[in-house]
Amino acid sequence: MGMILENIVAQMLATSGHKLYFYSNPARTDASSRMEINFLIAKNKSSNRHNISPIEVKSSKNYTLSSLRKFIEKYHEQLYIPYVLHTSDLKEENGIVYLPLYMTPFLSC
């Protein structure tokens, strides 16, 4: 189910005019730097800081955000708003915005 939702989100983001990027650090020897982010979208206008929004897509109600938290810690100066697209309600918690999947087309960066 996760791969299907990721493809749906990719289509919605691309249709909304976003260029899509993916981040992966498959560090085999250092588990603390191993991470994968489903999508990165950038602001339309570049500035020196706060340009990138990482997006994680979650298909179930039970999930972890270890990669997103590592990414935020490592690249906090370049980040705009971190998002989690999930099957639950809208909320903001610890600087992360959780959006229901149907709100994907309304993401702006």
WOHUJO-V413152 format. One record per pair of residues at least 24 apart in sequence whose C-alpha atoms are under 6 Angstrom apart, sorted by the first residue. I is the first residue (numbers start at 1). J is the second residue. If there is no record, write none. Layout:
i = {I/I}
j = {J/J}
This chain:
i = {2/12/16/35/36/43/49/50/50/50/51/51/51/52/52/53/53/53/53/54/55/55/56/57/57/58}
j = {59/105/105/67/67/109/78/78/79/80/78/79/80/79/80/79/80/81/82/82/83/84/84/84/85/86}
